[in-house]
């Protein structure tokens, strides 16, 4: 791509908001003042060349990224989180500089080489040139850079033909040991393939093999779960999970992982009008694993290092779905007292896959129904606090839910009969 064409993309407010352009100019000027060649790399370049809005700012310098970060703080304020071992820093710009459209944090990295003590290990890093830095990356489409400093602003570095692969719509690993050195790249490759409707380059596809599978199986549950979490954040997550399954990767992660049911794909974006915590990632796991036996759910949860909250939500969906036949034709109070034992997002998940209207009634109406009478009212009537309090209040609540009472006066009449 010619420099003029790239500059036109970088000044397109639909791809790069003006506030983000200003922020980049500030960073570039600071890098130039320190005589540090400065580059935008990775996803920024990839998405810009695809004419897609840019969200991530990943900046590499041939120099000292931590020194650049400290200089940015001195001039613009904010906070810096430095990682000396990896020669990286995260700059959190001040509120006055950071517009709502820019990222909350900017990754600053020293151009580096990486070596691995053993397959799947975290890398050992040493300073290097920008070309060395690009060659250590995962795929050619992520191995491009745009120079930012001084007169070089807008120059594209593409030593590994990433732009050609973008044009052809392929995901190509940079070397034959890529998936052995970092097996998470297997899942990342499939994610990029699905996100952009690309295809895996044939030689890259061959690298998804028993050798890289052996390395993948040795990864920690946390690293594997993180990659799956990222898949569930994709717009076509269901198809990507199925592609992972078709390439025999799921079985390597855990033999009980099922094929994702594509009929549930549209359920990943929960109703934004609901007033309980909701997560596309949690929804993905609940829809994916809900029909498994409990022992398999627990085994997968252990392998992927699920949080206790996530495990509870998945188990709740499984248990409620099995319990549903026993609740059919019950009074609203029976539904309510049963459902309030489950997390709301789990109840909603079961509603989505069963369309049992009572579940939606509970989420939108029944769970908010409470009697007017309180514990203080009962004490004022001479009752001593204890289990009887809960029994009376539950009785009154059930009366409201089931339509036995419909006013405060009727509630008081019922209370008199109970007492």
C-alpha positions, 0 to 999 in steps of 0.5 A: 500500500502506498504511503498516501493511501495509508495516511488517508486511512489513518485520517478517516474518522470512521476508522480512527476517531479524531480523538484517537488520532490526536492521542497517537500524535502525542505519543509519536511526538514524544517518541521522536523527542527521545529518538525512538523509532515508534510503530503501530503494530498488530491488530491496529494495522490489520484492521485499518488495512481491512477498512475496519474501525480500530479499537486497539492501540499496540505500540512498539519502539526501538528503544525503551518502552518504559522510558517512553511511558514515563516521558508520556506521564511527565508530559500528559499525566496518567499512570504507568504499569511497567513490566521490566521482565518483558520490557513492556508498559501499560499507559493509562492516560489522564482523563483530560487526554483520554476521550471516551472513544479511545482505549483506557490503556495503551500497550507500549512494548520494546521491540524484542526477540523471543525464545522458549525454554520448552513448548508452551512456556512463556517466552524469554525476551531480549531487545531487538529491531522492529523486523525481529519483533514482527517475525516473532509474532503469530500470523502474517496478518498481525506482523505489519507495522506503521511507523509513527515518528517524524517524517516516517509517519505513515510508512508501512513495514510488511516484511512477511507479506501480511498485506498479500495474505489479507488480500487473499483472505488467509491466516498463515503462521510465520514458521513451522514451530509456531503452534508448538512454541505457543499452542494457544495460537491454534485457537487464535488462528481459528478465531481470526479465520471465523472473524474475517471469513478467512481460511487457514493457509494449507501449510498452517492447517497442517500444523494443527497436528498430533505434535501441537495437540500434545503441547496444547493438552499441557497448557494450563486451564487458565490459558485455554479458558482465556482463548475460549472466552475470546471466541465467545466475544466474537460475533459468530462465536457459535460457528467458530466453536464448531470449526474448533470441533471440526479440527478435532481441537475440542477433544484435546482440550477435554473429551467431554466438550460437546459440539455447540448447537448453532440454534443457540447462537443468537442467544449469546447477546442477552436482552439488554433490558434485563436488570441482572448481571449478564455476560456474553461469555457466561451465556456462551458456556451455559448454552454450550454445556447445559445438557452435560451430566453434572460430573462432566460439567465439574470435570470441564470446570476443573480442567478450564479453571472456571471460577466458582461463579461460572461453575455455579451458573452452568450447573444451575442451568443444567439442574433447572432444565431437568427440574422444569417438568416438575414445575409445570402447571404450578402456581406463581408462588411455587415457581417463584420459591423454586426459581429464586434458588437459581441465578437470574442469568441461569433462569434466563438461559433456560427460558431461551432454550425452552420458551417456558413463559413462567420463567420470563414472568418470574424474571420480569414480575414475580421475583419483585413481589413482596408483602407490605408487612415487614419484620418490624410490623410483626415485632410491633404485634408482639411476635418474637423474631425467629423462624416463624417470621419467615413463614408468615412473610412467605405466606403473605408473599405467596398470597400476593403472587397467587392473587389471593390478596390484592390490596394492603387491607386484604393482606392485613385481613389475611395476617390477622387470620394467620396470627 
